[in-house]
């Protein structure tokens, strides 16, 4: 894993969630907009947490990340997650 902290995945969400759980990540309550379905997974590698979310909530979370942490999220997928080094 590189120096990025925040990641968003948009495919194979349950596979990624299973992989993260095996690695000791904690699943938080999902964040979805009214009448939307979760179609993304938001991952915080520093806190070792993740949650299911939608595009609108990702946009809102990114605004907070940019303001608070001066960085943005990066896209990831199951292949990349499996290559992350174990801590």
C-alpha positions as a LaTeX table, in Angstrom:
\begin{tabular}{lrrr}
\hline
Residue & $x$ (\AA) & $y$ (\AA) & $z$ (\AA) \\
\hline
Unk1 & 0.00 & 0.00 & 0.00 \\
Unk2 & 1.31 & 3.45 & $-0.83$ \\
Unk3 & 1.04 & 6.58 & 1.31 \\
Unk4 & $-2.60$ & 7.23 & 0.49 \\
Unk5 & $-5.06$ & 6.95 & 3.35 \\
Unk6 & $-8.48$ & 7.00 & 1.69 \\
Unk7 & $-9.74$ & 4.69 & $-1.04$ \\
Unk8 & $-13.01$ & 4.12 & $-2.87$ \\
Unk9 & $-13.92$ & 0.92 & $-4.68$ \\
Unk10 & $-16.78$ & 0.68 & $-7.17$ \\
Unk11 & $-16.83$ & $-3.01$ & $-8.08$ \\
Unk12 & $-16.77$ & $-6.38$ & $-6.29$ \\
Unk13 & $-17.67$ & $-4.57$ & $-3.09$ \\
Unk14 & $-18.50$ & $-7.67$ & $-1.05$ \\
Unk15 & $-15.27$ & $-9.40$ & $-2.09$ \\
Unk16 & $-13.30$ & $-6.33$ & $-1.01$ \\
Unk17 & $-15.27$ & $-6.10$ & 2.25 \\
Unk18 & $-14.47$ & $-9.76$ & 2.98 \\
Unk19 & $-10.77$ & $-9.17$ & 2.25 \\
Unk20 & $-10.69$ & $-6.08$ & 4.48 \\
Unk21 & $-12.43$ & $-7.94$ & 7.31 \\
Unk22 & $-9.82$ & $-10.71$ & 7.09 \\
Unk23 & $-7.16$ & $-8.00$ & 7.44 \\
Unk24 & $-8.70$ & $-6.65$ & 10.64 \\
Unk25 & $-10.66$ & $-3.73$ & 9.20 \\
Unk26 & $-13.93$ & $-2.82$ & 10.91 \\
Unk27 & $-17.13$ & $-2.31$ & 8.91 \\
Unk28 & $-19.01$ & 0.85 & 9.86 \\
Unk29 & $-22.67$ & 1.67 & 9.20 \\
Unk30 & $-23.37$ & 2.44 & 5.56 \\
Unk31 & $-23.82$ & 6.01 & 4.36 \\
Unk32 & $-26.30$ & 6.33 & 1.51 \\
Unk33 & $-28.37$ & 9.22 & 0.21 \\
Unk34 & $-32.16$ & 9.06 & 0.39 \\
Unk35 & $-33.55$ & 6.44 & $-2.02$ \\
Unk36 & $-30.08$ & 5.39 & $-3.20$ \\
Unk37 & $-28.36$ & 2.03 & $-3.06$ \\
Unk38 & $-24.79$ & 1.52 & $-1.88$ \\
Unk39 & $-22.60$ & 1.17 & $-4.97$ \\
Unk40 & $-19.23$ & 2.14 & $-3.52$ \\
Unk41 & $-16.97$ & 1.12 & $-0.66$ \\
Unk42 & $-15.13$ & 3.85 & 1.25 \\
Unk43 & $-11.93$ & 2.73 & 3.00 \\
Unk44 & $-9.83$ & 4.54 & 5.62 \\
Unk45 & $-6.53$ & 2.66 & 5.84 \\
Unk46 & $-5.28$ & 4.58 & 8.88 \\
Unk47 & $-8.31$ & 3.86 & 11.07 \\
Unk48 & $-8.73$ & 0.43 & 9.41 \\
Unk49 & $-12.41$ & 1.05 & 8.74 \\
Unk50 & $-14.69$ & 0.81 & 5.72 \\
Unk51 & $-18.33$ & 1.32 & 4.86 \\
Unk52 & $-20.72$ & 0.88 & 1.98 \\
Unk53 & $-21.80$ & 4.16 & 0.42 \\
Unk54 & $-23.05$ & 5.85 & $-2.74$ \\
Unk55 & $-21.66$ & 8.44 & $-5.13$ \\
Unk56 & $-23.28$ & 11.42 & $-3.37$ \\
Unk57 & $-21.90$ & 10.46 & 0.06 \\
Unk58 & $-18.45$ & 9.89 & $-1.47$ \\
Unk59 & $-18.55$ & 13.45 & $-2.87$ \\
Unk60 & $-19.49$ & 14.81 & 0.56 \\
Unk61 & $-16.80$ & 12.75 & 2.31 \\
Unk62 & $-14.20$ & 13.91 & $-0.21$ \\
Unk63 & $-14.98$ & 17.57 & 0.53 \\
Unk64 & $-14.28$ & 16.91 & 4.21 \\
Unk65 & $-11.08$ & 14.98 & 3.43 \\
Unk66 & $-9.77$ & 17.76 & 1.21 \\
Unk67 & $-10.55$ & 20.38 & 3.85 \\
Unk68 & $-9.38$ & 18.45 & 6.93 \\
Unk69 & $-6.53$ & 16.29 & 5.60 \\
Unk70 & $-5.45$ & 18.20 & 2.45 \\
Unk71 & $-5.71$ & 15.04 & 0.36 \\
Unk72 & $-8.29$ & 13.12 & $-1.64$ \\
Unk73 & $-9.35$ & 9.53 & $-2.03$ \\
Unk74 & $-7.93$ & 7.16 & $-4.61$ \\
Unk75 & $-9.69$ & 4.43 & $-6.54$ \\
Unk76 & $-8.92$ & 0.83 & $-5.73$ \\
Unk77 & $-10.15$ & $-2.65$ & $-6.61$ \\
Unk78 & $-9.98$ & $-6.20$ & $-5.27$ \\
Unk79 & $-6.68$ & $-6.92$ & $-7.02$ \\
Unk80 & $-5.01$ & $-3.86$ & $-5.48$ \\
Unk81 & $-6.47$ & $-4.52$ & $-2.01$ \\
Unk82 & $-5.09$ & $-8.07$ & $-2.06$ \\
Unk83 & $-1.63$ & $-6.60$ & $-2.81$ \\
Unk84 & $-1.68$ & $-4.25$ & 0.20 \\
Unk85 & 0.92 & $-5.20$ & 2.75 \\
Unk86 & $-0.32$ & $-6.58$ & 6.04 \\
Unk87 & 0.38 & $-4.38$ & 9.06 \\
\hline
\end{tabular}
